[in-house]
Amino acid sequence: MESEEFISSLYLDKILDEYLLFSPKTLHLIRLDNESYELLNHIKKYGINEGVSEFLKRHPRLNREDVDRIIESLRALDAVPYCLNDDYNSPEVVPASVALYLTSACNFKCVYCYEQQHGIPLFMIRDENDADDIIEFLLSKGSSKLSVGFFGGEPLLNFRILRYIAETLSRRATLLGKAVNFSITTNGYLITPSVVDFFKKFRFNVVFSMDGPREIQNHNRPTKTGDSTFDVVMKNLRLLIASGVPVTVRATILPEQIDKYFEIFRFFVENGVGSVHIEPASIGSNSFREIIPPLKEQLRLVAEYELQHIEETAMFRYSHFRKYFAILASRRALLYPCGAGRKLFGISSDGRLYPCQRFVGMDGFVIGDIRSGVDISSEVIQKILLNPPREPCSQCWAYPLCRGGCYYINYMYSGDIHKPDPYYCEFIRELIRLSMWLYIKVKRSHPVVFEKMLKSLKYNSPLAGVSEASADESKIKRRLVKYGVRSREPRRQHQVWK
């Protein structure tokens, strides 16, 4: 009965031209042929005995012993559980990554601006004394390895304070034996050669907010006075890329632009961008309802393009595929969807703390301040830490890989950080499905590149998450393909497909 319960929990799917099996319980991802897929579908639908009988009626050349080997393989597979991601094992609430709002002022008037939705008042860190209070908080309360991201508005409108914080924090962190790295999210309009030199000196990672080719960029992201922005930001993006500063372009796409999704992605990669993140604009409840079918088609085009060019890049340029590749490779399930409210915090210019940058300015999500620290007893923090089982997430095959999704997007949809938009869930599941397909394809057809991709991850995978199984009538009577689980030291093989 245990093996039957395990089989019933498996996720089976035909993704483009591949049949795949995924276990939400163990995070194993396995490539199947169509007969194996058919067999497991019958078992899931009818149970082991009736499902096998129905399958053998369709394949009289096979016998029960052959099929039993597959079932025994799955029983062995069930004995190899996944790991939890190291980042989520500690229950401590310690700032390791902070999003610091230098100003709410902005020189753009983006059509989807969520700060305008919330009516965030104008604020700015105006002097070094206020900056020193923030620096002291980060050094005294922050992790020994600290990531600081500068946000706005447009943070380069407050470049004087930005530079002061980076210089002072770097110097003092070094004296204390702490490591600090910096990033900035900018619209790119105010970047100059001297700003680029500053980014290089302090090894900034730049998230460059730009929505695509000329027509899209100028429509979505005009200046405050309504002027076009494409020429300036494109020139500055090329300047950053040529300088070697690490750049991720983050594009936001409106519902009426969904059929341009792949075009936007290709525009950036063909202009030398190595990392592209594209998100539909979260502009109210049910905003994803109408866009899911065309969005899935656009994501398929992105996935096929990535596979076509994988030998050139040895890594996916599309950030979502890169993220899920890492999770699948590690077989490490998420305990939380992100670090918000535990490791990640937003800091406003007046020193108030929030679960992440997207909640900054929302009174109901204040969780402390830089003087008193994080209020762990706050309702928001307690709700994040509790991370309760929820419906329908607990029944979803993708739950271990997303853990319920973005708190902010959930809140904007339902008023509850733990209740996701079902249409946004479809978006996430499609991203994961296509990531699985790419994982299988690269591992099978580009093994050298696959190994390079594994080595480029931020952490090394102790467990390999993909195998193959076959129920081909000419092979099943001999031996099923081996499934190997690799560990780092010592290197060994553990077979479950026999």
Beta strands, then each sheet from edge to edge (+ up, - down):
strand 1: 11-15
strand 2: 18-22
strand 3: 29-32
strand 4: 83-84
strand 5: 97-101
strand 6: 145-151
strand 7: 179-186
strand 8: 205-209
strand 9: 247-253
strand 10: 276-280
strand 11: 332-333
strand 12: 344-347
strand 13: 353-354
strand 14: 368-369
strand 15: 373-374
strand 16: 466-468
sheet 1: 1+ 2- 3+ 16+
sheet 2: 4+ 11+
sheet 3: 10+ 9+ 8+ 7+ 6+ 5+ 12+ 13-
sheet 4: 14+ 15-
end
